[in-house]
Amino acid sequence: MEEKMTMEEILQLVEEKQYTRLRSELAEWNEADIASVLEELSHEEQVKVFRILPKSIAADVFAFLPVEIEQEIITTLTDREAANIINNLMADDAADLMEEMPAGLVKKLLANADPEARRDINHLLRYPEDSAGSLMTVEFVDLKENLTVQECIDRIRRVGVDKETIDTCYVLDLGRHLRGTVSLRDLLLNPPDEHVSEFMNDNVISTNTMTDQEEVARMFQKYDLTTMPVVDNEGRLVGIITIDDVVDILQEEVTEDIEKMAAILPTDKPYMKTNTFETWKKRIPWLLLLMISATVTGKIITHYEEALGAYVVLTSFIPMLMDTGGNAGGQASVTIIRGLSLDEIEWSDIFKVIWKEIRVSVVCGLTLAVAGFAKIMIFDHVSAVVALVVCLTLVVTVFFAKIVGCTLPMIAQKIGFDPAVMASPFITTIVDALSLLIYFQFATRILGI
């Protein structure tokens, strides 16, 4: 058996314009790998290579491409070529593409699509973005509860070729209400004349069309699902969500949380696809807010200018105290934000969380104070009284930093905000001001300045 060419060899064929050989080689590749090849090419080369793909795999390759590349390719195809792609895409993938495209182009593509494909896409476009309805596909196998096993298998053979999956089939009554599910394995193992209603699973986990995608992902994780039926308000089955869609949701939601925790407005585009101006727009709002809020720190230092003048050595410990407080608060906030996103922590747990963080802060604060006292006395050569001021500040700062870090994300979620916005940058700004206030209070009282 001839060994498959490497990515580098395929790209070499593109560069040398050996399109006939390239077509035969790519026909042996997995569709996802072909999409990876297209992502490495220039726009002009992407179109050329896509057009030489066998029609039997072109739509599958197209579904694996990022939306921005899909848009670039679809706009260069003829009406007939574009209609062929749309007709062969799964309805949910086609709807995702349409959501990102100009209305005029969407209208043109739908006009050339098959009536059935057009109906399915329009159906999915009705639902709000990030809802279960916008994620689902309408290509599933449905069975009536009065069918026998043999009749069910005959139906699967007849309609299953264009469905997203046939591993799980959905049993409906005459009003299309969801009654149960049956696996292909069950159909193969039961007698041909037995009715599907006798052995179907009637304890079905389903979701509503308006359920948020994050909740859908949590349900997949909780119940260990590979597919989930989607029903309307009357309990009628309208679509299914598959595990590949959930993986995309999880990646999208995690990316969004990471960006918020880094004080960046979320974006749908990959970093390398985002230009300088777009990146600036996403970053500057929080940077401005944090810069303005950080002026509070400067006001505090100015207020205690005389104390710093009397004990100049106090100035050298300010960065260490502020950094330690910020780090302590950041640790607590990240832990709580993650717990909230996984539903491990609820608002009713706030006092348990605070009590736990109090105990952690005491142990951490005392450990840092002991280590700090030893370091100050041995290496910094300052008086024991100054070391005492610094170490007491460490203990109290860590205490308040942990409390702020654990409570702010929970409060944010309670009032309807994403807790991820209360992450390290925001909390660090608050804790910086607190650490300075604590530091100068101890200094004025203990040192008498």
N, C-alpha and C positions, 0 to 999 in steps of 0.2 A: 504493500500500500504506500502510495507516494505521500511523503511528509508535507503537512500544511505549511505554507509560506509564513514567515514572520511579518510583524507589522512593518518593520523597516523595509523588507523586500516588497511588500505591497505598495508602500509609499514610493519606492523606487520605480515600480511599474507605472504609477501615476505620473511621476516626473518625466519618464521616458515616453509617455503617451501610448503605452501598449494596452489599449483598451480591450481588445479581443481576449487577450490572455487574462487581463484583470477581471473581466466578467466571469470567465470560467473558474478562476481561483476564488473569487468572492462567493460564488454559488455554493461553495463547500463550507463557508464560514457561518458561524452563529450570527444571527441578526444583530445582537447587542455588540458583538465585536466589529461588525461592519459599520455600525453607527460610530464606534470609537475611531475608526479609520477616517470617516467623514469629518469628525470634529477636528482632526489634525490638518485638514486641507483648507486652502483659501476658498472664498465664496464661489469663484468661478469653477474651481476644480470640484467642489462639492456638488454643484449642479451637474457637471459632466459625468462624474462617477455615479451619481444617483440615477441618472437617466439610462445608464447602461445596465443597471441591475435587472435581473429577471423579474417580470411582473409578479411572479408568485411570492417573492420575498420583499418587494419594494415597500409595501404598506407596513409590514412588520418592522423593517429597518427604520422607517419614518417615525414609528411610534416610540422608538428608543432615543430619538434625537432631542436635544434641548429645544424648548419652544422657539427661541430666537432663530435657530437654524431651520426649524420647520417653516417658519414664516418666510425666511429668505428663499428657501427652495420652492415652496408652494407658489410664490408670486412669479417665479420664472417659468413655471410649467404651462403648457397649453391647457385650455379649459377641459379637454378630454383627459389629459394626463392627471390634472388636479382632481377631477371627478372620480377617476379610478382610485386614487389614493383615499379620498374621503369615503368612498363606498366600501373600501376594504379595511378601513380603520375600525377598531372597536368604538362604539358610540361615545363612551366616556373620554377616550383619547381625542376623538374628533371635537367634542365639546370643549375640552381644555384648550385646544388649538384655536377654536373660534373665539373664545373669551379674550384672547390676547391680540386679536387682529382687528383692523379697521372695519367699521360697519359696512362700508361699500364692498369690500372684498368678501366679507362673510356672506352678504346677500348674493354675490355672484357665485360663490362656491356652492351655497345651498341650492341655488337655481339649477345648477348642473348635476347635483347629486340625485341618487335614486330617491323616489318618494318615501320608501321605508327608512332609509338612512336620514333623510331630511326630517322626517317625523321624530325619530329617536333623538337627533341632535337638538332640535327645537324643544323637545320635552325636557332635556337635561339643562338647557340654558335658562329655563324658567326659575331655577332655584338659586338662592343667594350663594355667593362665593364662600367657600370653606364650610358649607353645609353638607350633610350626608347625601342630599339629593344631587348636588353638583359633582359628587365623587363617584356615584354609583354608575353601573352600566345596566342597560336594559336587555342585554343579551344573556339570558339565562334559560334553563330548561324548566318549564312548569308542567306539572302533571295533575290530572283530576283525581280526586280521592276514590272514585268508583272504578278506576282502571285496574286491570290485572297486571301482573309482573310482565307478561309477554307483550301486552299492549304498551306498557311503559318503555320497554326496550325498543320496540318498533318505533315509537315516537322519538326516542333519543337518536336512533339511527337516521331518522328522517330530518330532524331539525338541529341536531347537535353540532354539525360541522362548523357553523358560524357562531357558536356560543362561546362566551368567555371561559366557561368551565362546564364539564358534565359530571364531575366527581360528586357533586351534591345537587340534587334536583328538589324542587319546591312543590309541595302538594297543596292545591288550591280547591276551594269549593266552587260552585257555579257562579258565585258573585266575586270571584278572584280574591277572596279573603284567605290569608295564609293559615293553613291548618297544620302543616308539619313539613318535615324534610325527610328525604330518603337518599342514601348513598348508592352509588353505582354498585358497590360491593354487596349491599343488601339485596339489590335487585338480582344480581347474579347468583346469590346463594339461596334465594327463596323459590318455591315451586312456581312454574309459569302461570298457573291458574289462580294463584292467591292474589287477593286484592291488596293494593298498596296501603290502604287505610288500616290494614290489620297489623302491620309491622312498622309503620312510619314513626319517626320521632316527633311527638307532638309537644315536646318541651323545647320550643324554639326560642333562641336568643335573637332578637331583631332590634332595629332602631328606626326612628322616625326620619322622614325626609329633611326635617329642619334641625336635626341634632348637629351640634358643632363637631367639626372634624377631630378636634382634640379628644372629645368624649368618645367618639367612634374608635380612635386608636386605643384608648384606655380599655374599652370593652373587648377589643380583639386580644389585648394582652391579658386581661382578667380571665376570659373564658377560653383562651388558647384556640382561637378560631383561625381558619384559613379563608372563609367566606362568611358574609353576614347579609341576611335579607333586609331590605329597606321597605317600610310600609308607610302608607299615608295615614291621615287622621282617622280613617274608617277601618284601618287594618288590612287594606288591600295591598298586595305585593306590587311594587312598582319598579324594583330594581335590586341589584345586589352589589356589595362592595367586596373586592378581593384583596388578599394580603399584599399584593404588589403595590396597590394604591396606598395602603396603610404605611408601608415602608417609606414611601415618598412623603407622607404626612409627617411621620416622625422626624425625618431629616429636615423638613421645612420648619417644624415647630422648634426643634433643638437649635437650629441656626438662628431663628428669630430670637430665642431666649438669650443665646450667647451674645448677639448683637446688642440687645437691650441691656444686658449686664455689663457690657463694655461702653455704655452710654453712646450707642449708635442707633439711629432710626433704622428699623428693619428694611431690607430691600430684597426683591425677588431675583435680582440678577447676580450671577457669579462675579467674584472680585475682578477677574481679568476682562469681563464684559462691561464693567462699569467705568465710565469716563471720569476724568478729574472733577468736573463740575458736579456730576451726580454724587460722587463720593463726598465732596465738600458739603453739599446740601444735607446729606445724611449725618454728618458728624458735627457740623458747626452749631446747631441749636443747643445740644447738651453742653458742648464746650463753653459756649457763652454763658449758659445758666450756671455751670459749675465755677467759671471764672468769677462771675459776679458774686455768687454765694461765698466764694473763698475770701472775698474782701473782709468778711467778718473776722477772719483769723488775723488779718493785718490790723484791724481796729483794736482787737484784744491786746496784741503786742504793743501797740502805741499807747494804750491805756496804762500798761504796766512798765512804761519806759524807765521810770525812776528806779523800780526794783531791779531791772536788768542793768542799769547803770551802777547800782551799788554792788551787785554780784554778777559781773560780766560772765563768769563761768557758767551761770545758768543758761545762757544762750546756746552753749555747745550741746546741751542735752535736748533742746526743742525738737530737732529732726527725729531723733530716736524715739521720743515719746509720741510724736504725731504718727510716725510710721507704725509703731507697735499698736497703737490704738486703732488705726485704720485697718491693719492686718487682722486684728482680733475681731473687729466688726465685720470685715469682709468674710472671714471664715464662717461666722454664725449666719450671715445673710445667705451665702451660697448654699449652705446645708439646708436651711429652711426653705429657700426657693425651690430646691430640688425636691424636698419632701412634699411641698404643696403641689408641684407639677405631677407627682406620682400618686397623689391622693393619700399619702402616708400621714399627712398632717392636716387637720381641719381647724377652723376658727375656735371650736370648743376646746381645743387642746392648748390654747394660748398660755394658760397658767401653768400647765405641766411643762411647756417649752421654756417659759421664763424661769421656773424653779430649776430645771435642768441646767440652763445656761448660767444661772447664778452659781451653782456648785462648780461647773466647769471653769467659770471666770475666777473664782476664788483660788482653785488649784493652779490654774495657769498664771494668775497674777502673782501669787506667792513664789512660784518657781522662777518667774522672770525677775522678781524683786531680789531674790537671793543671788541669782546669777549676776544681775546688774550691780548689786552692792559690791560683790567680790571684784567685778571688773573695774568699777569706779575707784575702789580703794587701792587696787594693785597697779592699775595702768594709768589712771587719770590724775592721781595724786591730789585729790581735793579733800576737804574736811569731811568728817563722818556726818556732820549735820546736813551738808549739801547732798551727800549720798542718800541720807534718810529722806530728804525732800523728794529726790528723784524716784526712789523706790516706792514710797507711799503713793506718789503720782501714778506709777506703773500699775500698782494694785487696783486703785480706784478707776483709772482710765480703762483698763481691761474689763473691769466689772460693768461700767456703763456702756462700753463699746459692744459687749456681748448682748446686753439688754436691747440696745438700739438695733443691732444687727438682726436679732431674732424677731422683734416685734414689728418693725416697719414693713417687711414683706407681707406679714399676716394682715396688718391693718390695710395695706394697699389692696390686697385681694378682697377683703371684706367690703370695701367701699366701691369695688368694681374696677380697679386698675390691675394691670398685669404686675404681679409681684417682682418680676425680673427687673423692672425699672428701679427698684430699691436695692440695687446691688452695689458692688464695691465703690464705684466713683461717687455716688450720691451719699452713701453712708460714711465714706472716708471724709468727705467735706464736713459733715456734721460732727464726727468724732474728733477731727482736728481742732475744731473750736472748743469742744468739751475738754479735750486734754489740756489745752492751754489755760482755760479757766481753772481747772483743778490744780494744775501745776503752780500757777501764780497765787492761788489761795493758800496752798501749803507753804509756799515760799514766804509770803507776807506774814503768816502766823508763826511759823517755826523760826524763821530767820529774823523776824521783827523788822522788816523793811517796808 
